Amino acid sequence: MGNHMVSPRIEKDALAAHRGIPRRVRFFSPILMFLLNAGVPLGFNRLVSIHGRKSGLTRTTPLAVIEVGGRRWVWSPWGESQWVRNLRAAGHATIAARNRTTEEVSATELDPMERVGYFRDVLGPLARSIPFGLQFFRIVDGVDLGDPVEAAEGRRVFELHPVR
């Protein structure tokens, strides 16, 4: 081990981000990555690769890519996760599709009012169109889509745009 001095703020931010993500999510993420790498279809989930803001290394994480009306978004149910910070810094990502192709996308973070609109006009109606969708989001992601203002509070949403 080296004599690395880590800023107390950075250490605190990393611990807070880690604590905010439920243990079950940290447990299942590697399993999701394995299944998605194997080409198993898992709903909205895709592998999203983002350059690390500090290391510059590419980090890949399974994320739900929500597509409605030809537009796409990713969102973080647990706020300021590491992938959120990396995507904000990089401004772009690579999405792996089920057919083993990849797509480069740019990402625009939604402001607080746009996030409310996302939960009200995109995710809420989508969840209501899926059997047990509202219950799924409430149980798995801890989000009550019946209250878009509360749902948007502290959560981060990015709209994805194809890079041409």
Contacts in CASP RR format, 6 or more apart in sequence:
PFRMAT RR
TARGET T0000
AUTHOR 0000-0000-0000
METHOD contacts of the structure
MODEL  1
MGNHMVSPRIEKDALAAHRGIPRRVRFFSPILMFLLNAGVPLGFNRLVSI
HGRKSGLTRTTPLAVIEVGGRRWVWSPWGESQWVRNLRAAGHATIAARNR
TTEEVSATELDPMERVGYFRDVLGPLARSIPFGLQFFRIVDGVDLGDPVE
AAEGRRVFELHPVR
13 80 0 8 1.000
14 82 0 8 1.000
16 80 0 8 1.000
17 78 0 8 1.000
17 79 0 8 1.000
17 80 0 8 1.000
17 81 0 8 1.000
17 82 0 8 1.000
17 85 0 8 1.000
18 26 0 8 1.000
20 78 0 8 1.000
20 79 0 8 1.000
21 78 0 8 1.000
21 81 0 8 1.000
22 78 0 8 1.000
25 78 0 8 1.000
29 61 0 8 1.000
29 62 0 8 1.000
32 42 0 8 1.000
32 45 0 8 1.000
32 62 0 8 1.000
33 47 0 8 1.000
33 60 0 8 1.000
33 61 0 8 1.000
33 62 0 8 1.000
35 42 0 8 1.000
36 42 0 8 1.000
36 45 0 8 1.000
36 46 0 8 1.000
36 47 0 8 1.000
36 62 0 8 1.000
36 96 0 8 1.000
37 47 0 8 1.000
39 98 0 8 1.000
39 100 0 8 1.000
41 98 0 8 1.000
42 62 0 8 1.000
43 64 0 8 1.000
44 64 0 8 1.000
44 65 0 8 1.000
44 66 0 8 1.000
44 67 0 8 1.000
45 62 0 8 1.000
45 63 0 8 1.000
45 64 0 8 1.000
45 65 0 8 1.000
46 62 0 8 1.000
46 63 0 8 1.000
46 64 0 8 1.000
46 65 0 8 1.000
46 95 0 8 1.000
46 96 0 8 1.000
46 97 0 8 1.000
47 60 0 8 1.000
47 61 0 8 1.000
47 62 0 8 1.000
47 63 0 8 1.000
47 95 0 8 1.000
47 96 0 8 1.000
48 60 0 8 1.000
48 61 0 8 1.000
48 62 0 8 1.000
48 63 0 8 1.000
48 65 0 8 1.000
48 74 0 8 1.000
48 83 0 8 1.000
48 93 0 8 1.000
48 94 0 8 1.000
48 95 0 8 1.000
48 96 0 8 1.000
49 58 0 8 1.000
49 59 0 8 1.000
49 60 0 8 1.000
49 93 0 8 1.000
49 94 0 8 1.000
49 95 0 8 1.000
49 96 0 8 1.000
50 58 0 8 1.000
50 59 0 8 1.000
50 60 0 8 1.000
50 61 0 8 1.000
50 83 0 8 1.000
50 86 0 8 1.000
50 87 0 8 1.000
50 90 0 8 1.000
50 93 0 8 1.000
50 94 0 8 1.000
51 57 0 8 1.000
51 58 0 8 1.000
51 59 0 8 1.000
51 86 0 8 1.000
51 90 0 8 1.000
52 58 0 8 1.000
52 59 0 8 1.000
52 86 0 8 1.000
52 89 0 8 1.000
52 90 0 8 1.000
53 85 0 8 1.000
53 86 0 8 1.000
53 88 0 8 1.000
53 89 0 8 1.000
53 90 0 8 1.000
58 94 0 8 1.000
59 82 0 8 1.000
59 83 0 8 1.000
59 86 0 8 1.000
60 96 0 8 1.000
61 83 0 8 1.000
63 74 0 8 1.000
63 83 0 8 1.000
64 74 0 8 1.000
64 75 0 8 1.000
65 72 0 8 1.000
65 73 0 8 1.000
65 74 0 8 1.000
65 95 0 8 1.000
65 160 0 8 1.000
66 72 0 8 1.000
66 73 0 8 1.000
66 74 0 8 1.000
66 75 0 8 1.000
66 122 0 8 1.000
66 123 0 8 1.000
66 126 0 8 1.000
68 122 0 8 1.000
68 125 0 8 1.000
68 126 0 8 1.000
71 122 0 8 1.000
71 159 0 8 1.000
72 105 0 8 1.000
72 159 0 8 1.000
72 160 0 8 1.000
73 110 0 8 1.000
73 118 0 8 1.000
73 122 0 8 1.000
73 157 0 8 1.000
73 158 0 8 1.000
73 159 0 8 1.000
73 160 0 8 1.000
74 87 0 8 1.000
74 107 0 8 1.000
74 157 0 8 1.000
74 158 0 8 1.000
74 160 0 8 1.000
75 118 0 8 1.000
75 123 0 8 1.000
75 155 0 8 1.000
75 156 0 8 1.000
75 157 0 8 1.000
75 158 0 8 1.000
76 83 0 8 1.000
76 84 0 8 1.000
76 155 0 8 1.000
76 156 0 8 1.000
76 157 0 8 1.000
77 141 0 8 1.000
77 142 0 8 1.000
77 143 0 8 1.000
77 155 0 8 1.000
78 155 0 8 1.000
79 154 0 8 1.000
79 155 0 8 1.000
79 156 0 8 1.000
80 156 0 8 1.000
81 156 0 8 1.000
84 156 0 8 1.000
84 158 0 8 1.000
87 93 0 8 1.000
87 107 0 8 1.000
87 109 0 8 1.000
87 158 0 8 1.000
88 107 0 8 1.000
88 109 0 8 1.000
88 156 0 8 1.000
88 158 0 8 1.000
90 107 0 8 1.000
91 106 0 8 1.000
91 107 0 8 1.000
92 104 0 8 1.000
92 105 0 8 1.000
92 106 0 8 1.000
92 107 0 8 1.000
92 163 0 8 1.000
93 104 0 8 1.000
93 105 0 8 1.000
93 107 0 8 1.000
93 160 0 8 1.000
94 102 0 8 1.000
94 103 0 8 1.000
94 104 0 8 1.000
94 105 0 8 1.000
95 102 0 8 1.000
95 103 0 8 1.000
95 105 0 8 1.000
95 160 0 8 1.000
96 102 0 8 1.000
97 103 0 8 1.000
103 162 0 8 1.000
104 162 0 8 1.000
104 163 0 8 1.000
105 160 0 8 1.000
105 161 0 8 1.000
105 162 0 8 1.000
105 163 0 8 1.000
106 160 0 8 1.000
106 161 0 8 1.000
106 163 0 8 1.000
107 158 0 8 1.000
107 159 0 8 1.000
107 160 0 8 1.000
107 161 0 8 1.000
108 158 0 8 1.000
108 159 0 8 1.000
108 161 0 8 1.000
109 156 0 8 1.000
109 157 0 8 1.000
109 158 0 8 1.000
110 118 0 8 1.000
110 157 0 8 1.000
110 158 0 8 1.000
110 159 0 8 1.000
112 152 0 8 1.000
114 157 0 8 1.000
115 152 0 8 1.000
115 155 0 8 1.000
115 156 0 8 1.000
115 157 0 8 1.000
116 148 0 8 1.000
116 149 0 8 1.000
116 151 0 8 1.000
116 152 0 8 1.000
117 148 0 8 1.000
117 152 0 8 1.000
118 152 0 8 1.000
118 157 0 8 1.000
119 143 0 8 1.000
119 145 0 8 1.000
119 148 0 8 1.000
119 151 0 8 1.000
119 152 0 8 1.000
120 148 0 8 1.000
123 137 0 8 1.000
123 145 0 8 1.000
123 151 0 8 1.000
124 134 0 8 1.000
124 137 0 8 1.000
124 145 0 8 1.000
124 146 0 8 1.000
124 148 0 8 1.000
127 133 0 8 1.000
127 134 0 8 1.000
127 136 0 8 1.000
127 137 0 8 1.000
127 145 0 8 1.000
128 134 0 8 1.000
128 145 0 8 1.000
130 136 0 8 1.000
134 145 0 8 1.000
134 146 0 8 1.000
137 143 0 8 1.000
137 145 0 8 1.000
138 144 0 8 1.000
138 145 0 8 1.000
143 151 0 8 1.000
143 155 0 8 1.000
144 150 0 8 1.000
144 151 0 8 1.000
145 151 0 8 1.000
END
